[in-house]
Amino acid sequence: MPAATIELSGHIIDSFMLPRIFDAIMDYGGTFHVEEFRVGQSKDETSYTRIELRHDDAAQLHSIVAACLQQGAVLLATPPARTEPAPRDGVFPDAFYSTSNQPTSVLGGAGWIEVEAIEMDCAIVLNGGRARCVAVTDVRAGDAVVCGHEGIRVAPVERSRAREIFGFMTSSVSSEKPKHLVIRELAAAIRDVHARGGRICMVAGPAIIHTGAGEHLSRLIASGHIDVLLAGNALAAHDVEAQLFGTSLGIDLRNGLPIEAGHEHHIRAINRIRAAGGLQAAVESGLLRAGDVRSRARRHRGGARRLGP
């Protein structure tokens, strides 16, 4: 059975790092054996554990390891970080390591190198003994981009007891429910505007995708109820993520549950679209599915000519 061994040190219990690692192992159907476990006996003393991971499927084992590394674990005897050249300006290799906002180091030939200016949803470029955090718009063809999870060490913030206040995608449903009367009045107002020769402009945000309402927005456009759509890039980014990965902000749209490494999906979706040459090129190549929503919308009262691809 394929196996891997990880190490974890620090305030791994009260910071919930170890429980999250056990959750990841169980979620992927793996097994584990705790080879060593030392518990810190005071507030300032750290703990240490070494755990052997096993799974009968090598790909699933790789997913378990990747999830554990995101929680601060390090592969025992990990190989140096692997790099691939950026295929062209503004595009990462498809297997690039997607960064978090936690302090991160990569293992190079001379040892561990701290990544400079770490931030979320970027990649790591190795050059001359330096490791730089680089946004997709700034990468250049031939840059040595770190790929995979080998040779990566993340140091999550430890011992945080602050209550999580930003979790709208994993929180319980609000008690304030949409009112069917308000919806009927809005629908009547839309019909009235169209009857008087007016047009309806919708300003849309990514919550439409997060809540699984994207298909309903498409139907409203196709039926001519919405003539103009204004939105920022988040609506398109998460709509593409939903089609490529079935998630939005890393949340499975089928069951509303978070998935491991799902937070990487939107930046990976953006990278694939950049590699394809843009949204329209992605549709034309078959990477994205697209019906005749825009063409049908244009047949209604002059149509939605400002609708993006």
N, C-alpha and C positions, 0 to 999 in steps of 0.2 A: 504494500500500500504506500503511495507517495507520502512523504513526510517532510516537515520543515521544523526548525527549532527557532523560537524567538526569545528575546530577553526584554524585560520591562523593569525600570527602576524609577524611583521618585515617590511621591505621595500617591501611589497607584490605587489605593483603596478608597480613601475619603474623597478623592477627585473623580471617582467612578470610572477610571481608566480600565481597571481590571474587569469590572462587571461588563463594560461595553465590549471588551474583547471576548469574554465568554459568550455574550449574546451573539456576536458575529459568528463565532464557531458553530453555535447551535443553529443559527439561522441558515447557514450553508450546509448543514447536515454533516459537519465534521466531528472528529473526536479529538480529545487532548489528554496529555499526561503531564502533570506538574512535576518536573524533575527536581526543582529546588524552589523554596519559598522562605524568604526571611522578612519578617514583619517589623517595621520600625516601632520602637518601644516608647518614643516620646514625640512631642509635637514637631521637633526639628529633625528627627531621625527618619531617613527614607527607608522604603521597602524595596525588595528585589525578588523577582521570580524568573525562572527559566521554564518554558513550556514547549513540549513537543506537540506539533499539530499533525493530524493525519486526515486524509480523505481518499476514498477509492478512485476519485476522478482528479487528475492533475490540474485541470482547468479550475475546478472548484477550490482546490487547495490554494491555487494562485489567488483566487478571489478572497479567501480567508486571510491569507498573508497580507494582501493589499489593505484589507479593512483593519487588520491589527496594526500595521505600520502607521495608518492615519491616527491611531490612538496613542502613538508614542513608542510602540514596540520597535525593536531592531532585530533583523535576522542575525542569528549566530553565524559567524564567519561569512558575512555577506560579501558578495563580489563588488568590485567598484561599479559605480554608476555607469550605465550604458547610454551612449548617445547615438543619434542619427542626424544627418544633415537636414536642415530645413529645405523642403523641395523648391521653394521660391519665396520671394519677399511676401510677408504678410500671411504665411501659412506654416503651421507646425506640422511635423510628421504625425501621422494618425495615432501613433502609440505614445504620444508625449505625456509626460507626467504633469498632471494638473495640480497646481500648488494650492495650498490653503493659506490662511493668514497667520498660521502659527510659525514660530522660529523653526527653520529647516536647514539641514546640512546635507551635503552629498559627499560620498566617498570617492576621492580622486586618487591619483597615483601617489601623492605625498601625504595622504590621510584625509581626515574629515575637513570639509570646507564649508563655512557658514554662507548661506545664500544671502546676497546683498539685497536690501530693499524688498524684503519678502512681502507679497500681497496675494490676494485670492484670485483664482481664475487666470493664472498666467502659466508660463513654462520657465524652465531653468536652462540657461545657456552656459556651458563651460568654455572658458577661453583663458589660456595662459595662467592657470592656477587660480583663477577667479570663477565664482559661480554667481551669475546675475539673474534676477527675476525679470523676465521680459514679457511684455504684453504681445498679443498676436499681431497687432498693428506695427510693432517695432522690430519683429524678427526679420532677419535678412537671409536670403538664399545662401545655403552652406553653413549657417550657424550650427554649432554642435549642441543640439537640443537633447536634454536628458529624457530618456524613454523608459517605461516600465517602472517598477517599484524597488528594484535592487539598488543597494547603495544609497538609500534615502533614510534619513533620520529626522523625525518630527518631534518637537518638544511642546506638547500641549500645555496651556496654562493650567497650573495645578492648584488644588485646594480652594477652588472657587465655591463659595457658599451663597453667592448672590442668586436670587430667584430669576429664572429665565423670563424675560418680559417680551422677547421678540420670537414668537413661534406661531404665527397665524396659520401656517400650513399644517401644523400638527396639533393645534388646539381643538377643543371641543366646539361644536357648532354653536354659533351665537343664538341666544334665546329670542332675538328679534327676527322674526320670519317675514319674508316678502308678503305683502298683502295683495290678494287677487283683485281687489277693487282698484287699487292703484295701477296695477298692470293693465286692467281693462280701460281705465281712463287714459293711460298713456297710448295704448293701441288706438283708441278713438281719436286722440289728438293727432297721431301720425296719419290716419286716414283723412282727417279734416285738412291737414296741411297739403297732402297730395291732391285732394279734391279742389283746392284753391290754386293749384299749379305750383305749389311750393316744393322744396326739396328738404330731405332730412339728412343732417350731418351727425354722425356718431363719433364721439371722442372716446376711444376704447383703451383700456389698460390691460395688463397681463392677468388680472384676476379672472378675466373671462376664460382664459386657458386653464388657470389653476382650478377653477370650479367645474371644468368639463363642459363649458357652455360654448366652446368654439364652433361646434357643428351647428348650433342654433343661430349663431351670428352669421354663419355662411348661408343658412336658409333665408334669413332676413334680407341679406344682400341679393341672393338669387331671385327672391320673390319681388324685389323692387321696393321693399319697405324702407331700406336704407340706401341713400344715393351716394353719400360721400363718407369715407372712413378716414379719420385722423387718428394716428397712434404713434407712439415712440417705438424704439427698436425692441423693447422688451416683449411686446405682443408678438412680433414676428419670431424673435429668438425662442420663446417658450412654445409657440405653435410648432416650430420646426422640431424642437426637443420632443414634443408630444408625439409627433409623427415618427421620428427616428428611434426613440427609446421608450415611448409609452409613459413618459413621466413629465411632470412640470415642477421645476425647482426640486427635482429629485424625489417627488412624491408620485407613487404609482397611481395613475388615474383610474385604474380598474377598481382598486380597493381602498385608496386613500392612505396607504401605509408608506412610510419612508423606506428606501432601499439603500443598501450599502453603496457608498461612492456615488450616490445619485446626485450629489451637489456638483459633480463634475459634468453632468450631462449637457447643461446649457452651453458651456464653453466649448465642449466637444462638438455640439451641434453647429455653433458658429464657425468653428474651424473647418468642418466638412463643407459648409456652404461657401466659405472663402476659397477652399481648394477647388470647388466645382465652378467657381467663377461668378457666384452670385445666385440669388433666389431664382431668377428666370432661367439661368443656365441649369440649375439643379432640377427644375421642373422638366425642362427639355431633355435632360439626360436620363430622366426616370428616377433620380435619387429621391425626389419628392413627388407625391401624387397631387394632381390638381385637376379639378373638374372644369366645367365651363361656367363657373360662378361669375367671373368678371364679364364674359361675353353676354351672358343672360342679363346681368344687371344693367349693362349698357343699353339693352333694348327697352328698358323701362324709363320713360320720360328723359331721354337723353343719356341716362346711365351714369355710372359712377366712374368717371374717367380719372379720378384721382386715386382710385383704389390701387394699392401696391400689388406686386406679384405674390 
